[in-house]
Amino acid sequence: MIHSTRHLARALLIGGLLGGTALAQEFHDRRTVQFPTQVTADNPQRTPAKAREQGFKGTLVLTGGRVFDAVKSQAYAGSVVIQQNKIVSILPAGSTSWPAEATIVDISGKTVMPGLIDMHVHSTYPTPETPADMTVNEGHATLRALRSLQMLLENGITSVRDMSGPLAAPYVISEWLEKDMAPGPRVFAAGHIITGTGGHAADRPLTPIHSAAYTREADGADDWRKAVRETFKMGASHIKIASHFAPDEVKAAVEEAHRLGLKVTCDCETIYTTMAVEAGVDSIEHPLPRTDATIRMMAQKGIASIPTMQVYQGGFDTRGDYAGTASRRFSMASQTNYDVLKKMIAAGVTIGVGTDNIGGAFASTPNIYIADLKFLQKAGYTPAKALIAATRVNAQIMDMGDKLGTLEAGKLADVIVVAGNPDQNLDDLAKVDMVIRNGNIVVQDGRIFMPRHVPNPLPKPSPPEALK
Ligand SMILES: [Zn+2]
């Protein structure tokens, strides 16, 4: 488990709160401040939620195929049993201990595995079809996110971290998808990026996606703290910051976010990565230059990396170099970029998987995702280890390791069936055959499904037949 420094043990005495019994209770973090009967939403904030019927009605069994559970690195023969929105058991081959009325899906010759997670997308960003006057329109942004996210869902990506978008659009799409009100992955939204005035995502040349709708510029430690609180208020699942900043600013932001129970990830480079790592952020996005000492410190402090290799490689392939902007004053090349990844792996840095998928590039799904996994394979990962990074490790980095990322009894039923052996050949990830998200079959036979609504009865009495 990756548990960051924010989980500072604080012993709090609460006396007389529960039926007059004096209790000494130790709160390790905000999430532990709950009672056994309390239901919490399946998001990193774990906000109290009403219990509701959700997922598959009855029992769903996927049987006859290979199980890659992302706990073990070897696939095995077995069956996955789902009830409502939870995995209830993984049965060994030969066992049929499920209810007689269960719905059985034969997955012979296929592999069942946890849904994939993409740690870095911008689902609300404009696509090439977006009219110029709609780039900061929340309604347009929410609908184009829905379209882009469906392309991920079709390809077995059942959760994403959304890493910035305009105004409330990222939070709106997150809330709708959490409630199964549209087909799409779970969206853990950052909302806007917080950066220093003129910093990354607010630097020249200014574009609509670098406007105030997408980016919160902050100056001074107090303002950085305030920006974190504003982002929390809007509904963020995590905080995304970007260089540039001063050491006291990044420290204030990280401290405030952790106190609120949110993780912080940083899109930064060179000296800023060192400052962010010293301040105790939870992860660093992108490959981007950093010193060997900073890489060692990332490993020591358990700070993860989401390298997003392919999007940078795409830039090198088309332009030959990383196009610097006003705030990014360095150059780099394909090999030095890849060397950063190799050094991080050698140092033992936790590596997650994210694509930085954006705009028109969503139409290239799943190729971008597979390409990112192949960078890990090139750097020494087996396909199975790359899949574990894409599922279990990603869930842990998001603080969702207890609910997502593996096939285990009690986990949320985000499950995919692949027509092949992706744990042996990553290209087989292009053959996602079935997607179950929150216990609902949402992709089957090449189509997206939404559960049909159950009609509410009309108020009684007075059917027309009673009238004369
Ligand atoms: Zn990004």
Boltz pocket constraint, residues with backbone or C-beta under 6 A from the ligand:
constraints:
  - pocket:
      binder: B
      contacts: [[A, 120], [A, 121], [A, 122], [A, 163], [A, 356]]
      max_distance: 6.0
